[in-house]
Amino acid sequence: MSTRVACALILGGGLLVAQTIPVRPENLGFAPVVFKTPLAKDLKTKLKNGIPAFLAPNEKEGTPLVRVTVSWRGGGYLDPKGKEGLAQLFGSQLVQGGNAKLEPAKLEDRLEALAATLTANCGDTSGTLSLQVLEKDVDAGLDLLLQTLETPVFSQDRLDLAKRQARQALSRRNDAVTSIATYQLNFLLFGEDHFASSDPTAASLDGITREELQAFHARLLHPRNLVVSAAGAFDRKVMLEKLNRSLGALKPGPKAEVSPKVPVPSVVRKPGIYLTDKDAPQAMVNWAMPGLRRQEADWHAAFVMNQLLGGGGFTGRLMKTIRSNEGLTYGVYSALGAGPYWQGDVLGRMQTKNRSVAHALRLALVEMQKLKDAPPSDEELRVIKDGIIESFPSQWSGKQAVASRFAEEALQGWPEDWWADYREKIQAVTPADVQRMAKKYLDFEKLVILAVGKADEIEAGDPDHPGTLQGVAKLPFQKVPLRDPQTLKPMK
């Protein structure tokens, strides 16, 4: 074959491929994927002290690494009033503050010598201590993990540095519309006193002591608060023996307590349109309506409805209308909160020019109303469901992802193997189900809308698309002042 003929065939093949590219994202096709959903029962065991453990060995292939993670139930919701940020500092200092056998610098040197990492964090409801180490150094790595978990010392120098850094972060709270919108929406949805809106302040950070971190640790270190996951290059039986000799030997100390249930918000929400003034070229817009919890029968149909609305990226109606057709934003999204501890929310967000806020919101509400007025076509629903089902395997991208997911779900109390028939239930959703979910959960009377941006431009609106922010929906309108970044008190 001549070079000229070969080039022609290559170019021709390229043209044939190019011709198969769809004009719009919703016309994408998906090849069948054969994938067996992992089951928690295949990974789950218990250590001799009762700690649940999820072991995912991969001893025959991949890099010779092992990752072991200890997760715990307990976090910011346990912070005493006036000590907001305690759990956060506990998480950051668990490793950085050293332990009874190795001061911080020596612990870092030891980890470096093993080419290992040991990291920790603590969020609102849970935290993790995670080790990654070479297969040959598992025993040494587990020793370091156990020392850190059992006997952290929270070095005063490191704690002081962490508090200074946290204080500096507070000063940047009002720098961007995105960060302002985050704290303002939390106050609107959860009230002033719930932990979900109780972020650290300068005073709370200043008041946190090393002794309080030690007390938090002593309270938390109870086997019934812990879940272990391990993945990587190991034999399952051998790893279980190693874990039983280390983490499985943990006993509750005299001050250890089983963490209480995560408290449910008690605030009565006030639906409305809220506006916070911030001099910025673009506004951040968020909205929320009450949703449901993942274990409810409606979940799969509600999830499909949300993906069709705005959770599916470029195949979602919001993105097609507000971004692709109108060019008002780089991205507009909706999400369905899983609600592990209380009812989740149907959430939405976008950034747009200040003057475009009212127009973009009207377009979003129109798309929601269309879903309530009529079921989607079979073809539109097929595209959305295929996208959900065919992307499902990517959520289980490796042994570590599988073990970590099951450990997290055990902490949150989800039913085991909830995912086993997930794709079948998604496939069973009908157009009528989607419309029913839209009518049930896209309730404009319970809508909370928050816009953060240059107030006078937002209120003036777009002269090419007349209409005020207040007129977007039949809801009360209220201006919400910025909060002081150091105290989180509203500024007058």
HELIX and SHEET records of a PDB file:
HELIX    1   1 THR A    3  GLN A   19  1                                  17    
HELIX    2   2 PRO A   25  ASN A   27  5                                   3    
HELIX    3   3 ALA A   40  LEU A   43  1                                   4    
HELIX    4   4 GLY A   76  LEU A   78  5                                   3    
HELIX    5   5 LEU A   86  GLN A   96  1                                  11    
HELIX    6   6 PRO A  104  ALA A  113  1                                  10    
HELIX    7   7 GLU A  135  ASP A  137  5                                   3    
HELIX    8   8 VAL A  138  GLU A  150  1                                  13    
HELIX    9   9 GLN A  156  LEU A  170  1                                  15    
HELIX   10  10 VAL A  177  PHE A  190  1                                  14    
HELIX   11  11 PHE A  195  SER A  197  5                                   3    
HELIX   12  12 ALA A  202  GLY A  207  1                                   6    
HELIX   13  13 ARG A  210  LEU A  220  1                                  11    
HELIX   14  14 PRO A  223  ASN A  225  5                                   3    
HELIX   15  15 ARG A  236  ARG A  245  1                                  10    
HELIX   16  16 LEU A  247  ALA A  249  5                                   3    
HELIX   17  17 TRP A  299  ASN A  306  1                                   8    
HELIX   18  18 GLN A  307  GLY A  311  3                                   5    
HELIX   19  19 GLY A  313  THR A  315  5                                   3    
HELIX   20  20 ARG A  317  LEU A  318  1                                   2    
HELIX   21  21 MET A  319  ASN A  325  3                                   7    
HELIX   22  22 ASN A  354  SER A  356  5                                   3    
HELIX   23  23 VAL A  357  ASP A  373  1                                  17    
HELIX   24  24 ASP A  378  SER A  391  1                                  14    
HELIX   25  25 PHE A  392  TRP A  396  5                                   5    
HELIX   26  26 LYS A  399  GLN A  412  1                                  14    
HELIX   27  27 TYR A  422  GLN A  427  1                                   6    
HELIX   28  28 PRO A  431  TYR A  441  1                                  11    
HELIX   29  29 PHE A  444  LYS A  446  5                                   3    
HELIX   30  30 ALA A  455  ALA A  460  1                                   6    
SHEET    1   A 6 LYS A  44  LYS A  46  0                                        
SHEET    2   A 6 PRO A  52  PRO A  57 -1                                        
SHEET    3   A 6 LEU A 226  GLY A 232  1                                        
SHEET    4   A 6 LEU A  65  ARG A  73 -1                                        
SHEET    5   A 6 SER A 126  LEU A 134 -1                                        
SHEET    6   A 6 THR A 117  CYS A 122 -1                                        
SHEET    1   B 6 VAL A 332  LEU A 336  0                                        
SHEET    2   B 6 ASP A 345  LYS A 353 -1                                        
SHEET    3   B 6 GLN A 282  PRO A 290 -1                                        
SHEET    4   B 6 VAL A 448  GLY A 453 -1                                        
SHEET    5   B 6 GLY A 272  ASP A 277  1                                        
SHEET    6   B 6 PHE A 477  LYS A 479  1                                        
END                                                                             
